[in-house]
Amino acid sequence: MAGSITTDHDRSAQSSGPKHVAGHRNAPLTPEGRLRLRLRIEAGHPIARVAAEAGISRRCLGKWHARRRAHGQDGLLGRSSRPAVSPARTAEDVADPVEALRRRTEYGPARLAADLQRLHRITLAPATVHRVLGHLPQPLAVVPQQLTIEDAMGPTS
């Protein structure tokens, strides 16, 4: 309507609620919707304007645009946020002594970390020991040590 006045209340009512609904064929967050947005960019519309009209950030649309240029149609598909590699993962040759020491004792991560340093010269934070223990199959059974008669009787005089 020409000449109508929009109040702050009207603007807040218009801006509330979701700007897009993922799940239907024409949604901007489906691969088809991403392609449609990219075609608008290729037609000469500014990325920021297309993104604002679609209710997504300029950064997000720029990312999809770059992926489409680099990877073709597959660049518009969703991706996992999981990293491809974990270079900081604890090495198996370090995790094995943690498991072996845990199976011989009932110690917690702090005591295991101290014993690993003292016995094997392996320095690990208790949080790292806890994480390694969490990756082990559950339940982690403690193998009881065999007691000899001498151990049970104590030192003889």
N, C-alpha and C positions, 0 to 999 in steps of 0.2 A: 504494500500500500504506500503510495507516494504521500509524503508529508506526515506519516505517522511517527510518533515519538517512542523510542525504545528506552525503557527505564532500566536501572541497575537490577531491579527485581526480575524483569523479563530476560535480561542477559544471563543471570545466574540460573534461571529456570531452563534456558536453552542449553547452557553448558553442562548442566548436571546430567548424570547418567552416562552409559557407555556410548562412545562415538562409533563403535563398530561391534559387530557381533560375529565372532568366529564360529563357523559351523555350517553356514549356508554357502551355496555356490558363488555368490557375488560378494562375499565378505572380503575385505582388503587383506586379511591375514592368511588366506588360502593361496596356493600357488597360482591359481587363475587370477585372483585379485591382485597379487603381486605383479603378474605379467601385465594386467590392465594398467596398473599404476606406472609401470616402466614404459609402456607404450605412450602414455601421456607425457612422460619426460622426453621421450624421443621425438614427440610432436612439437617440442619447444617450450613446454610449460616448465617453470622453475621448480626444482625439487622441493624447496621449502613450501611453496604454495600447494603442490600436489599432496605433500605430506599433511599439511594443515587441513586440507579438504577431506582427506581420508581419516583424520583423527589419529595419526601416528606421528612419531617424531621424525624430524628431518634426518637425524643420524641413522635411524632404522631404515628409512627409505633409501638413503645413500648407500647403506650396506647391501641392501637387496640389489640395487642398481649395479654396484661394483661386482657382486657375485654373478649376476646374469651376464655381464660382459666377460668375466673370466671363465665361467663354467657353462655357459649356455643355459638351456632350460633347467638343467639339474641344479643350477645355482639358486633357483627360486624355491626349492624344496626345503622343508624344515631340517634342522641339524641338531644333533645332540650337543649338549654343553659339556659333556665329559671330555677330559683331555685325552688325546691319542696316546700319549706316553706319560709316565710318572717318573721322571729322572730322580726324584728325591726318595723313592721307595727304598725301604731297608733291604739290603742285599740278603740273599738266602744264606750265605756263609756267616752272616751276623745273626740272622733269625734262628738258625739251628741251635746255637748254644743257649739262646733264650729259652727255646722250647725244652731242651735237655735239662737245663737247670730247674725250670718250672716243674717238670715231671718228677725230679728228685726231691723237691721241696714243696712246701705250701706257701712260699713267700709271695708277697705282693710285688708290684712293679718297682717300688722304691728300693726294697731290699735286693731284688733281682738285679737292678741296675748297679748297686754297690758291689754285689758279688761278682758280676760280670767284669767290672773294672779291676777288682782285686785278683780274681782267679784267671781271667783270660785277657786282661788289658784291653777290653772292649768298652769304650765310653759311649753310653746311651743315656738319654734323658729318661726318667721314669715314664713320661708320657709316651715316648717312643716304644718302650718295653710294653706298656699297656696296649698300644695299637698293634704291636706284633702278636701279643697274646690274644687279642680280639680276632685276628685272622686265622687262628688255629682252630682245628675242629673241636666242637664242644660235645660233651663235657671233656675237659682236659683232666684225665685221671692222674692222680699222684701215685706213683709206684712206691709202696712202703719199702724202707730199707730193711734188710735182713739183720736182725740183732743176733749177736753171738752170746753165748753164756757169759763170757768175760764182760761184754758190754752191759748185760743185765745185772751182773753182780757188782760191778764197779771196780775200782782199783783195789788190788789186794795189798796187804801190808807185809 
